Structures are given as C-alpha cells and as structure tokens.
Amino acid sequence: MTGRRSIIGTFVLCALALCTFGAANASAGGREYMCEANTATNAEQFSDAHCTVEATGSGGYKHVEIPNGETQEFVVANANTAKGTTAPTPTLLASTVAGVAVEVECTKVTGEGSLTNSEKGTSGTGTVNYSGCAVTKPAGKGCVVTEGGFKTALLAVTTEGLGANEVQLGPKSGTEFTTVPISGCSMSGLNQKYAVSGKIIATAHGATLTTAHENITKQGTLNFGGSKAGLTGAVTVSTPFGLFAFALT
C-alpha cells in the first residue's frame, strides 16, 4: 500500500507534504487521504503515487479517505525532493539583521508528528530537525551554525479555513519556531542565538510541501533575528506505508 499526504509537507518546517485539489472553501480546508494503488476502474484516478496527475481507465492510484478523528503518525524529510526525486532540496533561511544579509542553509531536514481529520480540515502537531547547516552569508567571516543544526519547537499544522494547496505552520504555543545559534564570526556582533518566530503558509503539491522565499517574505509573518525573513525548501511527509495526499472535496 502506498500512502501519500500531500501537505505539510516541510520546514518545515517543513516540512510535511500535501496535495490539494479543488476550489477554496472559506470554512474548511484540505483533508488528508491515503493515495493507494488502484486495480479497478475508478472515477478518481491518478497516474502517479503522489495522486497529483489525473488519469482515466483502470489501474494507477486512488484516494482513500481517512475517517474524521483518526490520527495518523508521520515522518517528514527533504530527501528525494529535487532532480527528479533523486536528490534533497536544501532549506535556506534568509534575512537582513542590523543591516547585514544573513543566510543559513541546511542540507538535511527530518521530522515527525501526527495529523487528524475533522469536518473543518486537517490539524496536528510535529517537530522538525535541521542538520548539515552552514552560514552562507555573510561569506568569508568565519560564521558557523553552532553544532551544525537546530530543532524546532512543537509546531501546530492546519489546513482549516485555508484555500487549495495551503497549509499553515507555526508554534503550538508562544511565537518562537526555533533558535539558530551562530558563532565564530569575525564580526562579533553576529555571534548570538537568533530567534525565528511567527508562522508561514506553505504550498502543497502531491506528496511535497514547498516554501519559496518570495512568497514567505510577501506573507510577512516570519522573522529571523527580529527582521522579516524568507524561507525556501521542500519536504515530503510519509507513514511507514508510504506518502499521504491532501485534497479538497
């Protein structure tokens, strides 16, 4: 059985993966479905295991609804999200702090959590781990991410009240997503622990959840070191059986 949760994908953040179809609904958001192999003719057919490409006839894949109130555990990762699903997509956090452009790039993203359907959409919680992190700006100043990575606080994930392909992620309590510790800089003022705070709306497609710098800065709800920040990345969300899919129906 292949399960696909097209959401949440990331970071995240994630981090979690979803696939939403249909028109936006003011009171309800996307719901999670399993995307399973289908051997019989079905009105809702997809030709790919992410349940994103519509198809006709028999075979392929189909949505199987997950009942309201049933909690699904998931894991999230950025592996196989680039170059035809053969390579990871790095996550890039960027901002300008005290007039200095600061960028942190992380090559590995993993996480875990749970999601539950309701009549209003899908909601849940999860955490995300970032590793293989480096300070790419300012360059040549010796800056490093202390211990090479960081972990988010417990995040709340929801599709409730959102439009097609939208998933909101933010701290379950308080405002702080995570803290990014930077040290070793020849510019001593940059050596500190930077709070990342606020919330974001990610875009789901199939089993992949993405964020783009331009979209996140336009939302204006994510801050790094007290300044508006952008976030670029891609993740998928899966169960031990495979990936999920989110859809508006």
C-alpha positions, -999 to +999 in steps of 0.1 A: +000+000+000+013+035-009+001+063+013+006+100+003-001+130+024+001+160+002+007+187+026+026+197+051+048+186+039+082+208+054+105+232+071+092+226+076+093+234+086+087+219+069+082+203+064+051+179+059+037+170+024+002+176+008-017+176-024-048+198-025-073+199-053-105+220-060-117+254-051-110+271-018-136+269+009-140+297+034-149+274+063-129+242+056-095+233+043-079+203+027-083+168+043-057+140+044-062+109+022-042+078+015-030+076-021-032+039-028-026+016-058-059+010-076-065-020-098-101-013-108-117+015-128-124+044-105-139+079-111-110+095-093-079+081-109-043+093-107-013+081-127+013+087-100+018+076-065+015+112-052-021+114-065-014+146-084-018+136-121-053+128-131-058+098-153-087+077-168-093+040-171-082+012-148-051+009-127-030+037-113-038+052-079-068+065-060-078+085-029-089+065+001-104+088+028-091+087+063-121+090+087-126+120+110-109+116+143-084+090+131-049+102+140-021+094+115+016+094+126+040+108+100+077+115+093+090+143+072+122+146+051+137+167+023+153+136+007+144+129-030+126+162-035+149+176-062+164+165-096+135+141-105+132+130-068+168+118-067+183+145-045+175+165-014+163+201-016+183+223+008+164+247+031+175+283+030+166+308+057+174+344+048+171+378+064+189+411+070+200+416+106+213+450+117+220+459+080+239+426+073+225+400+050+224+367+068+216+333+052+216+299+067+215+268+045+207+233+058+212+202+037+192+177+057+156+181+071+138+154+091+108+155+114+079+137+129+043+143+142+007+134+138-024+147+119-061+142+124-090+149+100-122+168+111-151+183+093-131+216+090-099+201+076-068+185+089-048+196+120-019+182+140+015+188+155+051+180+147+087+189+151+115+194+125+152+188+128+177+207+106+213+195+102+242+200+079+237+237+084+261+264+073+261+302+073+264+311+036+261+349+042+280+368+052+307+349+034+343+349+045+336+360+080+341+326+097+305+323+108+291+288+115+259+273+129+269+260+163+269+222+164+257+223+127+220+223+133+189+231+154+154+218+161+120+235+161+096+239+189+064+218+188+046+232+157+009+233+150-001+223+115-035+230+100-055+234+067-086+246+085-100+278+069-074+278+042-075+276+004-065+249-020-029+238-016-024+258+016-010+245+049-002+268+079+026+260+103+035+279+134+045+273+171+019+253+191+024+278+219+041+312+220+057+327+189+091+310+186+096+285+158+132+278+167+166+293+176+195+294+152+229+297+171+256+314+151+292+316+163+328+320+151+321+353+132+349+378+129+321+404+131+315+397+168+280+413+168+268+384+147+277+358+173+244+351+190+214+329+192+188+341+167+151+336+173+130+325+144+094+335+151+059+338+135+041+315+112+040+306+075+016+292+049+033+265+027+022+252-007+013+215-012+016+196-044+013+158-044+034+144-016+056+176-015+053+207+007+072+237-005+081+272+006+095+299-016+115+330-004+093+354-023+061+340-010+071+338+026+085+374+026+053+386+010+033+370+038+055+390+062+048+367+091+082+350+096+110+368+115+147+360+119+167+379+145+138+404+147+137+411+109+113+398+082+127+366+068+122+343+038+123+305+037+130+283+007+127+245+009+108+213+001+098+182+021+076+152+019+055+136+046+050+098+049+039+069+071+056+035+073+033+026+044+043+055+021+032+090+014-001+109+020-023+132-001-044+162+009-075+172-011-104+195-010-136+176-018 
